[in-house]
Amino acid sequence: MEKVKIAVLISGSGTNLQAVIDSINKKEINGEIKLVISNRQNAFGLKRAEEENIKNIFVDPRNLNDENYDKKLIFELEKESIDLIILAGYLKILTKNIIKEYKNKIMNIHPSLIPCFSGKKYYGIKVHEEAIKYGVKISGATTHFVDEEPDGGPIIIQEMVKVDYDDTAESLQKKVLKIEHKILPESIKLFCEGKLEVIGRKVKIK
């Protein structure tokens, strides 16, 4: 079976990117990362890609509106014939143009059990701060396909962690990150094996 061509979009340190790289290097995923793109020039994830000899580029968002920025992304993605886009800590909302172009081919990882603590204002440590503030007993992570509603697309995998009384946002973030590093490669593996089918709002795992 031909390997699935993957692009990973990042904004920061790229720990989820590293988890995917490690899984691919272990031959667990029938895919290859052809491209890593960041909207931040100093994102450490670009260095991770460079160390693995993966093509990596910074696309400067300055002087570009969202629509033109995503046109630039599509141009770079098409050059590599990308089959699957992974948002791994990518802190920029995609426009409807790129979502339509890659319908059910864009996957995101979110550090909560969607629909809890999700949407436009929930990202990074803010998600865990709100979970701790609310006093939830469980949290977790979610992989999902991307649609025009932030964190609103069909859910692929969710896994939970226990929230202890003494947890802080930072300690909860560490717990959830372990789950993220597990379920993102799992979800990509399923996609690459053709085992994911989107039916309405549900994802069927074959």
N, C-alpha and C positions, 0 to 999 in steps of 0.2 A: 504494500500500500504506500502511495506517495505521501511524503511528509507534509503536514499542514504548515503553511508559512505564517508565522506569527509576528505581530508588531506589539511592543509594549510601550505605553505612554506613562510617563512618570513626572513627578514634580520634586521629589525629595531623595531620601537616602537609598531607596530601592531595595528594601529587605524582601518584599514580595517578589520583585524581579529576581533576586538571588535564589529564592525558593524555587521559582520556575526553572531557572538555569540549572540548579542542582538536580531537579527532577528529570530534566531533559538529558543531562550528562549521565544519569543513572539508567538511561534508556527506558524510563517509565512513561514517557510521552512520545507519541509518534508525530512529533512536530519539531520545528527549528525556529529560533528567534532570528528573523532576518533584519530587524530594525528596532532600535530603541529611540524614542523621541521625548524630549523634555521641553517644557515651556520655561524652565529656569536654567540658566547657563551653568550655575554652580552646583546643580543637583549631583549628589554623589553616585546616584544610579548610573549616570553616564560613564563614570570611571569603572563601575562594575562591568558594564557592557564592553568597554575598551579592553579590560583585562581578559575578557573571553573572546576577543577579536570579533565582536558583534558590531555591525555598523550602527553608529549612534550620532544623533544630530540634535542641536539646540535650534528650535524654531522661535525666534524672538517675537513675542506678542506686541511689542511696542510698535506704534504706527500702523497697526493692523486691527480692524474691527473683527468681531468674532467670526463673521461669515468669511471674510478673506483669510483669516487665520486657518479656518478649517479647510478652505480651498487649498491652501498650502499643504496641510496635512494629507489631504486626499491625493494630491500630486505625488508626494513622497511615498505614500502607501501603494499607489498604483505602480510606481517604478519597481517596487519589489514584489508585485503580484500577491499582496497580502490577503490571506484567507480569514484570519481571526485577529481582532484587536483586543488587547488586554489593558484595562485601566488599572494601574497598580499605584495608588496614591497620586493620581493625576488630579490636581486641584483646579480644574477648569471645566466648565460646563460645555459639552459638545452641542453644536447647532443641529437643527433638524436635517440639514443637507447631508452631513456625514452619517447621521443616524439612519436616514433613508437609504443612503448608498450602501451601508453595511448592516442592513436589518438582520437582527438575530445573529450577528457576527461580531458584536462588541460586548465584552464581558467585564463586569466591574466587581471589585471586592469592597465590602462595606463593613466597618467594625461594630455592628450591632445586629440584633435579630429584627430585620425589616418586617413590619413597618415602624417598629419602635426606634426612636432617635435617628430618624433618617430624613432626607430632603435637603433643601438648599443650605440651611444654616447649620447642618450637622456634618462636620468633617474633623479629622485629626483628633486631638485630645479633647475637643469640645464634646464629642459624642460620649466619652467616658465620664467627663465632668457632669454632664446632664444625667447619665445613668446613676452615678453615685448620689447626686443631689435628690433624685427621685426616690431612691431607696429600693431599687429593684433587687431581687434575689438571684436572678439569672441574667446573663447577657450572652454575647457570642458574636459570630460573624456570619455574613451572608454573601454568596456569589449570586449574581443575577445578570441577565441580559439587559442591555441599556435601551431605554426608549426616551421619549421627549420629557418625561417627568423625572426629575432628579431622584435617583434611588427607587424608581417606581416600576422598573421592568420585571419580567417574569423571573421568579426565583429558581435557582438551580440547586444549590446546597446550602443548608444552614446547620450550624453546630453550636452548642451552648457551652458556657462555663458558669460555674457557681460564683456569685459575688458574695464575698465574706464581709462581715460587719466592719472589720478594720481596713478593708480595701480603700485605696485612694484611686483617683483617676489614673495616676501613673502605674500603680500595681495592676489595676484592671486592664490597662492598655497592654501590658506585658503578657497577661494571660490570654487576651483576645488575639494578640499578634501570633501566638503559637498556633491558634486555630486557623487564622488567615493563611499561614504558611503551609497548612495541611490541605485546606479545602480548595484553595485556588489551583494548585497543581492537579488535584483530583478532578476539578471541573474542566480544566483544559484537556486532561487525558480523555475524559468522556466525549468532549467535543471532537477531538482528533480521531476518535474511534467511531464517530457517527452515531453515538448513543443518546444524543439529546434531541428531543423533538418538542418544539413550542406549539402548544395547542391553546389558543386564547391566552389566558393569563397564567396557564400552568405549563411547567416543563416536565415532559415525560422522559424518564431515564429508562432506556430499553435494556 
